[in-house]
Amino acid sequence: MTEYRYIICSPAICGNRPTIQGTRTPIKTIVGYYKMGLSVEEILEGLPHLTAAQVYEALSYYHDHQAEIERDIEESQVENLLERYGLRITHDGRIAPHGNGNS
């Protein structure tokens, strides 16, 4: 089992999803930038509170736990969240419960 210096999973932080220790930055956020083609330097521009070591370790964690992180990303997609919580997007772009007369 690999140990990660900068990554924690805690029920009190981001629902026990892997995050960068001392922040509320989930690994899936860093992976999202990575999958968009951003370099580590570009990721650091968008997340300046992180260090290069933290970003590299997040990517290492992703490659070691790819199925877990991909599942977390999939569950966080807007369509899946709307379905999970019984919500919909109204014609004016708002999020509302199903059955609210604003379709």
C-alpha positions as a Python dict, from the first residue, in 0.01 Angstrom:
ca = {
    (1, 'M'): (0, 0, 0),
    (2, 'T'): (140, 336, -104),
    (3, 'E'): (156, 615, 152),
    (4, 'Y'): (75, 969, 44),
    (5, 'R'): (228, 1260, 229),
    (6, 'Y'): (-21, 1526, 112),
    (7, 'I'): (-345, 1333, 63),
    (8, 'I'): (-606, 1254, 326),
    (9, 'C'): (-954, 1106, 338),
    (10, 'S'): (-1163, 1235, 626),
    (11, 'P'): (-1539, 1211, 682),
    (12, 'A'): (-1529, 1574, 799),
    (13, 'I'): (-1374, 1701, 474),
    (14, 'C'): (-1543, 1670, 134),
    (15, 'G'): (-1743, 1364, 235),
    (16, 'N'): (-1439, 1142, 291),
    (17, 'R'): (-1319, 1192, -66),
    (18, 'P'): (-943, 1217, -114),
    (19, 'T'): (-825, 1575, -75),
    (20, 'I'): (-502, 1766, -39),
    (21, 'Q'): (-424, 1780, 333),
    (22, 'G'): (-478, 2123, 489),
    (23, 'T'): (-708, 2230, 205),
    (24, 'R'): (-1053, 2142, 81),
    (25, 'T'): (-916, 2070, -265),
    (26, 'P'): (-1036, 1729, -385),
    (27, 'I'): (-809, 1515, -599),
    (28, 'K'): (-1084, 1505, -863),
    (29, 'T'): (-1047, 1882, -912),
    (30, 'I'): (-677, 1852, -993),
    (31, 'V'): (-749, 1553, -1217),
    (32, 'G'): (-1015, 1755, -1400),
    (33, 'Y'): (-758, 2020, -1489),
    (34, 'Y'): (-509, 1750, -1586),
    (35, 'K'): (-762, 1582, -1815),
    (36, 'M'): (-829, 1918, -1983),
    (37, 'G'): (-462, 1918, -2083),
    (38, 'L'): (-326, 2168, -1831),
    (39, 'S'): (34, 2132, -1720),
    (40, 'V'): (127, 2123, -1352),
    (41, 'E'): (239, 2485, -1382),
    (42, 'E'): (-100, 2583, -1528),
    (43, 'I'): (-283, 2390, -1257),
    (44, 'L'): (-82, 2582, -998),
    (45, 'E'): (-189, 2910, -1158),
    (46, 'G'): (-552, 2810, -1103),
    (47, 'L'): (-487, 2666, -756),
    (48, 'P'): (-209, 2890, -621),
    (49, 'H'): (-254, 2765, -263),
    (50, 'L'): (-105, 2429, -367),
    (51, 'T'): (256, 2331, -423),
    (52, 'A'): (395, 2142, -720),
    (53, 'A'): (462, 1844, -492),
    (54, 'Q'): (95, 1835, -389),
    (55, 'V'): (-23, 1843, -751),
    (56, 'Y'): (222, 1572, -859),
    (57, 'E'): (115, 1356, -566),
    (58, 'A'): (-253, 1410, -654),
    (59, 'L'): (-180, 1287, -1006),
    (60, 'S'): (13, 992, -867),
    (61, 'Y'): (-283, 910, -642),
    (62, 'Y'): (-512, 933, -943),
    (63, 'H'): (-304, 686, -1142),
    (64, 'D'): (-293, 447, -844),
    (65, 'H'): (-670, 482, -778),
    (66, 'Q'): (-805, 564, -1121),
    (67, 'A'): (-1134, 374, -1092),
    (68, 'E'): (-1216, 544, -758),
    (69, 'I'): (-1146, 895, -889),
    (70, 'E'): (-1327, 835, -1219),
    (71, 'R'): (-1632, 715, -1024),
    (72, 'D'): (-1615, 1029, -806),
    (73, 'I'): (-1595, 1248, -1118),
    (74, 'E'): (-1890, 1066, -1279),
    (75, 'E'): (-2103, 1099, -964),
    (76, 'S'): (-2033, 1473, -961),
    (77, 'Q'): (-2162, 1535, -1314),
    (78, 'V'): (-2454, 1778, -1314),
    (79, 'E'): (-2693, 1529, -1471),
    (80, 'N'): (-2619, 1272, -1202),
    (81, 'L'): (-2655, 1524, -920),
    (82, 'L'): (-2988, 1644, -1058),
    (83, 'E'): (-3116, 1288, -1072),
    (84, 'R'): (-2980, 1195, -728),
    (85, 'Y'): (-3145, 1492, -557),
    (86, 'G'): (-3466, 1499, -762),
    (87, 'L'): (-3390, 1831, -927),
    (88, 'R'): (-3422, 1976, -1275),
    (89, 'I'): (-3303, 2281, -1467),
    (90, 'T'): (-3581, 2524, -1550),
    (91, 'H'): (-3617, 2711, -1882),
    (92, 'D'): (-3445, 3013, -1725),
    (93, 'G'): (-3146, 2807, -1609),
    (94, 'R'): (-3236, 2772, -1242),
    (95, 'I'): (-3220, 2449, -1049),
    (96, 'A'): (-3553, 2350, -894),
    (97, 'P'): (-3721, 2043, -748),
    (98, 'H'): (-3920, 1830, -989),
    (99, 'G'): (-4284, 1937, -1000),
    (100, 'N'): (-4218, 2310, -940),
    (101, 'G'): (-4434, 2474, -1211),
    (102, 'N'): (-4140, 2661, -1372),
    (103, 'S'): (-4053, 2427, -1660),
}
